[in-house]
Amino acid sequence: MKTDTPDLILAIGNSMMGDDGAGPLLADMMKQQPLPGWDVEDGGSAPENATHRIAARAPRRVVLVDAADMGLPPGEIRRVPPDALAEMFIMSTHDLPLSFVMERLAETVPVVEFIGIQPDLVAFYCPMTEQVRQAVSRLYAALRDDAALEHLPWLSDAD
C-alpha cells in the first residue's frame, strides 16, 4: 500500500432531497477547493457502487459522510462508532445499509469511519436547510484544519 495516498471522503446522499444533499455538497466543495491530504468520491445515493473504485485507490482511511437521523438538533455533526452505526436506526435514502458499505470497505481499507450530519428536512425537491449547509461548511473547515478530526465530537449516550 502506498503511504502517500491521501485519505478519502466518501460523500453520500441525494442533492434532490433537501438535507440529504449534505454529502454531495461537501464533495462539490472539495472538488472546487481541494484539501491537502484528502481526496473525495461522491457516492450519491448508491455508495456501494463506489467501493471498487475506492479499493483501487488504496487509501489508508475512508471517512463516510452522510445525513443521519441521530436525534440531535439539525446541523449537529457527530462521529459515529461502527458498532453504534450497526445498532442504531439511521435514516437512509440508500439501497443498502451504511454498515454494509463500511464492512465492504474495511476488507481493503485499514481505517473506515462515519460522520453524520443531523438533517432537518429530507423530502424531494426541497432546498437544503441553512443549519445543514452551515454544518457542511464547518465539516469542510474541520477537514482542512484537523485531518485527524479529533475535535469532532463522538455520538454518545449523552446525546
HUJO-V718287 format. One record per residue. N is the residue number from 1. RES is the residue in one small letter. PHI is phi in whole degrees, 0 to 359 (NA if undefined). D_CENTER is the distance of its C-alpha to the mean C-alpha in whole Angstrom. Layout:
n:res:phi:d_center
N:RES:PHI:D_CENTER
N:RES:PHI:D_CENTER
//
This chain:
n:res:phi:d_center
1:m:NA:23
2:k:285:23
3:t:272:23
4:d:269:22
5:t:289:19
6:p:291:16
7:d:293:13
8:l:230:10
9:i:264:7
10:l:258:6
11:a:276:5
12:i:234:6
13:g:144:9
14:n:237:12
15:s:290:14
16:m:270:17
17:m:238:16
18:g:57:16
19:d:292:13
20:d:292:11
21:g:277:11
22:a:301:8
23:g:299:6
24:p:300:9
25:l:296:11
26:l:298:9
27:a:300:10
28:d:299:13
29:m:298:13
30:m:288:13
31:k:283:15
32:q:288:18
33:q:227:18
34:p:304:16
35:l:255:16
36:p:303:18
37:g:85:16
38:w:233:13
39:d:237:13
40:v:221:10
41:e:231:10
42:d:272:10
43:g:277:10
44:g:55:11
45:s:267:12
46:a:226:13
47:p:298:10
48:e:299:13
49:n:286:15
50:a:266:13
51:t:298:14
52:h:290:17
53:r:293:17
54:i:293:14
55:a:301:17
56:a:294:19
57:r:282:18
58:a:56:18
59:p:287:16
60:r:282:16
61:r:217:13
62:v:237:9
63:v:244:6
64:l:279:3
65:v:232:0
66:d:205:4
67:a:293:8
68:a:216:9
69:d:281:13
70:m:251:14
71:g:75:17
72:l:249:17
73:p:297:18
74:p:305:16
75:g:91:13
76:e:288:13
77:i:244:10
78:r:218:10
79:r:278:9
80:v:242:10
81:p:297:13
82:p:305:13
83:d:293:16
84:a:290:15
85:l:297:12
86:a:291:15
87:e:274:18
88:m:274:16
89:f:277:16
90:i:250:13
91:m:308:13
92:s:219:12
93:t:257:14
94:h:255:13
95:d:291:16
96:l:243:15
97:p:299:14
98:l:296:10
99:s:298:13
100:f:296:14
101:v:298:12
102:m:296:11
103:e:296:15
104:r:296:16
105:l:297:14
106:a:295:15
107:e:293:19
108:t:233:18
109:v:247:16
110:p:299:17
111:v:233:14
112:v:234:11
113:e:233:8
114:f:229:6
115:i:239:5
116:g:254:6
117:i:243:8
118:q:292:11
119:p:276:13
120:d:251:17
121:l:230:17
122:v:236:16
123:a:202:19
124:f:304:20
125:y:63:21
126:c:265:20
127:p:286:19
128:m:288:16
129:t:288:17
130:e:296:18
131:q:299:16
132:v:285:13
133:r:301:14
134:q:294:15
135:a:296:12
136:v:296:10
137:s:297:13
138:r:295:13
139:l:293:10
140:y:303:11
141:a:297:14
142:a:295:13
143:l:296:12
144:r:290:15
145:d:266:17
146:d:212:16
147:a:303:14
148:a:284:15
149:l:61:13
150:e:294:16
151:h:272:16
152:l:279:13
153:p:288:14
154:w:271:14
155:l:291:14
156:s:222:18
157:d:297:21
158:a:291:22
159:d:287:19
//
